[in-house]
Amino acid sequence: MNKAGFTMDTYGLAQRAAPWLAFEGADGCGKDTVVQNISEALDINIGDGNYTVIKYPGGTAAGQILRSVLTTGDAEQFHPDQEAVLFAMDRVNTYDNIVVPTIKANGWVLSNRWYPSAEAYQGAGRGLGADRIRELDEQIYGDRPQPDFTFLYDVDPEISYARVLERVKRSGGQLGRFESLGLDFQKRIVDSYREQADEHMTRFFIIDASKPPNEVFDETMHWINWLLLEGKIPTNDALPDVSNSSHLPARRIEDRIAINAFPGNDHSQHLRFMRDRAVA
């Protein structure tokens, strides 16, 4: 039993076949589009209801209220410590009430942001520092598991922030609370994400998000297919030991093995494989 009072076995999650994947990146990186496209692919190939998409914060009814408070309004209406605590509490609520039931039902979990956003936005962006974020997370989230793997949509902040400004101009809307903090804020976020990916190489897949959306989606699906075919989805509470694998996600996109080296371009084939595996 851990400090928070929970273990994987507490929830009966020690044996499972479906993945818990997180999708991260700065504002304007394009991850929302990727998550939407993946969910549509899952609808077609493994059936509606066999997955859950989490918009973090906002995975639960209480989280949706929290999201509206934290992501809109004046940028300085909360102290960074308050923000970090509220985000951590939302992760606890979402994990206990959304992630656990989905995984117990052998369903996929797609998290649109998770812990790395806290280090990036509150730690680097708002100046709390990574150590403070980790301390708060240990106190509040405890030893609850993290997603199996994280896809980081990496793009220079000048490009991603220009996309944000263009989107707001096109829609006639307003910048979100964190978007309104400007380009320097976005630069600190991107730097933090890159540092986290370097620190946790076996957890992160780095996707070049400067490419057209269809190419970004295709590359994401190739890596998901590889995870399924190579059996890298965990079957217990530990991350898979891939420290000696020649297929490790590379630190930087230019170092990665060419995408065509992976078997097949038919995403649906491998998603159906995942469905049949779950049924079996």
Secondary structure, DSSP 8 states (H G I E B T S, - for coil): --TTS--TGGGT-SS--S-EEEEE-STTSSHHHHHHHHHHHHHHHT-TTSEEEEESS-SSHHHHHHHHHHSSS-TTSS-HHHHHHHHHHHHHHHIIIIIHHHHHTT-EEEEES-HHHIIIIIIIISS--HHHHHHHHHHHTTT----SEEEEEE--HHHHHHHHHHHHHHHT----TTGGG-HHHHHHHHHHHHHHHHHTTTTEEEEETTS-HHHHHHHHHHHHHHHHHTT-S-SSSS----TT-TT---SSGGGS--GGGSS-S-HHHHHHHHHHHHH-
